[in-house]
Amino acid sequence: MEKFFEKLDSALKNNAIVKMTLSKPVSKNNELKNIYIKPILLKDNKMYQFTYRYERRDETKNFDARQTLQQVKNLVHEVFQNVSLFTLTEDVTLLVSKKGKPTLMCKKINENRDVDLSHDHEKQRLIDPTNPWWFLLGLTSRDGKVLADMQHKFKQICKYVEIVDGVMRQTKFDDEIHIADMGAGKGYLTFALYESLTTHYDKKIVMEGVEIRKDLVLKINDIIEKCKDARPCVSTIRFIENSIENYKPEKLDALIALHACDTATDDAILKGIRNNAKLIICAPCCHKQIRREMEKSGKTDAMTRFGIFLERQSVMITDAVRALVLEYCGYKTQVMEFIEIDNTPKNVLLVGRKSDKPVDKDAIAKQIRGLLEQYGIVEHYLWRNLWRNSVNGW
């Protein structure tokens, strides 16, 4: 351990650090997964930029050489078990066992390395704005530059893809993945995810955008046809005119429904459950059905008697029951913060992954019924319709 920090101190003093990575968190529950460190020039001062990579976000901080040494000393063994240090002359790896035993490995290098002090790199995107569909969808100019009034939307689309890409990679799929994007609208997010997965995922992607508006379906399918010569990869994406409720897929591995209004989100979840989808991703929109039920019951408390809190409580109850229904049907459920699309304040992403672990259905059903009874809710649309025309035991 002392030998490693001697090498780190020497590299800092000699401006010889190319980059450094701290990895393998001591605690599996730690949201902080990695820290990437690189030298930068900030207002003519040599600094070291720490990028803290959390499960769903990145944070950056800058430290001088002395602070960098101390930061790494504080993090090694207590927070991270592995450190990889790349210098101009050697690669140094420190591995610390769970019992605190360090192992140091050093390797001299023959290549010529340079220290990159640039501060701002263009972030590597999962989607490429020069692809022709972005121009035809109205987000870029003909030469692939994002239009000024579309900059914010394009950033949101990139962030969406980053989140969903991460969720997809945590799910086990076969070599061919059939994905349905329910209520696909203008196709921005459908194309973005399709492009990302076909470019960066070593599997065949078959995607259907399900949209009830005929004019949008015709427009998007026309764009797909126009892009086929330049980008043959678009041969496995199509839009179909249909409602979420009436959509009948031949195969469904992953279902996505972003901001489907009111009970349309429930229809999408139910469609995923009944087709045994391995992954269900929803960003719920309005929650009118449960609010109407709560208002009808007349059951208010010190909090829900205020309209704005009644609205927020109806949102939480609606999505909590949705998450519990997914668990009832054998899905491991995760509720996470999402990012805005089209300036909507809705920011909850509901993720369900099919699990083989046994489920205590009686306990979950008791939780659902208890929650509904507490607020005088006679029915929750998804919970009721799970049993209607039931298949596979529901």
Secondary structure, DSSP 8 states (H G I E B T S, - for coil): -HHHHHHHHHHHHTT-EEEEEEEEESSTT-SEEEEEEEEEEETTEEEEEEEEEESS-EEEEEE-HHHHHHHHHHHBTTTEEEEEEEESSEEEEEEE-TTS-EEEEEEE--S-------S------SS-TTSHHHHHTTSB-TTS-B-GGGHHHHHHHHHHHHHHHHHHHTS---SEEEEEEET-TTSHHHHHHHHHHHHH-SSEEEEEEEES-HHHHHHHHHHHHHHTTT-GGGGGEEEEE--TTT---S--SEEEEES--TTHHHHHHHHHHHTT-SEEEEE----HHHHHHHHHHT---TTTTSHHHHHHHHHHHHHHHHHHHHHHTTEEEEEEE---STT----EEEEEEE--S---HHHHHHHHHHHHHHTT-S--HHHHHHHTT--TT-
